[in-house]
Amino acid sequence: MTLVQLRHLIALADHASFSKAAEAAHLSQPALSRSIRALEDELRLPLVDRIGRRVELTVHGRDALERARQIVFDADEL
């Protein structure tokens, strides 16, 4: 798990769309999707429900998002 992956999760949660989050993160949509998938694989938990073009965080995703926001905030403050 990297800070970059956590930032990607935050962007995805903020935009509720892989394409919009990828644009905000200056990535291609497939790259963002791979980053999120790698994070899900590492955590062994589904973080997002992919509903067509829309994305919703799962219960695990909402928990991870809360922690990700705190970790990224702490890293930025450091």
Backbone torsions as a table, in degrees:
resi	resn	phi	psi	omega
1	MET	NA	133.5	-179.0
2	THR	-123.5	162.7	174.7
3	LEU	-61.6	-34.4	179.3
4	VAL	-61.9	-45.7	178.5
5	GLN	-61.9	-39.4	178.5
6	LEU	-65.8	-38.6	176.2
7	ARG	-63.9	-37.4	178.0
8	HIS	-65.1	-41.4	177.3
9	LEU	-61.2	-42.7	178.8
10	ILE	-62.7	-44.9	178.8
11	ALA	-61.5	-42.2	179.8
12	LEU	-63.7	-42.0	178.5
13	ALA	-65.6	-40.3	-178.3
14	ASP	-67.9	-33.2	-174.4
15	HIS	-104.2	-15.3	179.3
16	ALA	53.0	28.5	-179.3
17	SER	-157.1	131.6	178.0
18	PHE	-63.0	-42.9	-176.8
19	SER	-66.8	-43.0	179.6
20	LYS	-68.9	-39.4	178.1
21	ALA	-66.1	-40.0	178.6
22	ALA	-62.9	-43.1	178.3
23	GLU	-61.4	-44.2	179.5
24	ALA	-64.2	-32.8	-178.9
25	ALA	-90.7	2.7	-179.9
26	HIS	59.0	45.8	178.6
27	LEU	-129.2	166.2	169.2
28	SER	-79.0	155.8	178.9
29	GLN	-60.8	-42.6	178.4
30	PRO	-62.0	-35.7	179.0
31	ALA	-65.9	-42.2	178.0
32	LEU	-64.6	-42.5	179.4
33	SER	-60.8	-42.7	177.8
34	ARG	-64.0	-38.8	179.4
35	SER	-63.1	-45.3	179.8
36	ILE	-67.0	-42.2	179.4
37	ARG	-61.8	-41.1	178.9
38	ALA	-63.7	-39.4	177.8
39	LEU	-65.2	-43.9	177.4
40	GLU	-61.4	-41.8	179.4
41	ASP	-64.0	-41.8	-179.9
42	GLU	-66.1	-42.0	-179.6
43	LEU	-79.8	-15.7	-176.9
44	ARG	57.7	38.3	179.7
45	LEU	-141.6	141.6	172.4
46	PRO	-76.1	126.8	-178.3
47	LEU	-100.3	-26.7	-178.1
48	VAL	-134.6	147.7	169.1
49	ASP	-100.1	122.7	179.3
50	ARG	-92.7	109.5	-176.1
51	ILE	-116.6	89.4	-175.6
52	GLY	61.8	-123.9	177.7
53	ARG	-89.0	-9.9	-178.3
54	ARG	-92.6	151.8	-180.0
55	VAL	-129.7	133.9	173.4
56	GLU	-126.3	139.6	177.1
57	LEU	-74.0	142.0	173.2
58	THR	-78.8	177.6	174.6
59	VAL	-57.5	-43.7	178.9
60	HIS	-65.6	-36.6	178.3
61	GLY	-64.5	-40.1	178.2
62	ARG	-66.0	-39.9	176.8
63	ASP	-64.3	-45.6	-179.8
64	ALA	-63.6	-38.4	179.9
65	LEU	-61.9	-45.4	179.6
66	GLU	-59.0	-45.1	179.5
67	ARG	-69.5	-38.6	179.1
68	ALA	-61.6	-43.8	178.8
69	ARG	-59.6	-41.3	-179.6
70	GLN	-68.4	-43.2	180.0
71	ILE	-63.6	-46.1	180.0
72	VAL	-65.4	-40.7	177.0
73	PHE	-59.8	-48.7	-179.6
74	ASP	-61.3	-41.2	179.1
75	ALA	-65.2	-41.4	178.8
76	ASP	-65.3	-37.6	178.8
77	GLU	-67.7	-34.4	180.0
78	LEU	-66.7	NA	NA
